[in-house]
Amino acid sequence: MKAAVTWYGRLTGDRSEAQPRHPIDVASALQAPVLGLYAGQDQGIPLPTVTALQEALRAASETSSAPGAARSEIRVYPDVPHAFYADYRPSYRPEAAADAWQRQLDWLAQHGVA
């Protein structure tokens, strides 16, 4: 894998057989860079968990075992709700959606994916 992009997405939570790990649990093992696009007003993905992911990536970037962590980036759109890209929902925010989409395209191109 050359790179990845995540939109919203739970970062931590209860673990189960079906979901034994969450993104925050694997930050220290990232081999490819990840662009995370998150909403600052997301009720299902609290901003402190996004901050915790950023801290986990920062800590992981200090080791050579997670080169993807050092090259990862988390973008928070402070004033938008969850599903800000979903143009069929009241939560749609056209400016944030357009910016996030362009960032995704640029990210993938920068890392040789697109």
Secondary structure, 3 states (H helix, E strand, C coil): CCCEEEECCCCCCCCCCCCCCCHHHHHHHCCCCEEEEEECCCCCCCHHHHHHHHHHHHHHCCCCCCHHHHCCEEEEECCCCCCCCCCCCCCCCHHHHHHHHHHHHHHHHHCCCC
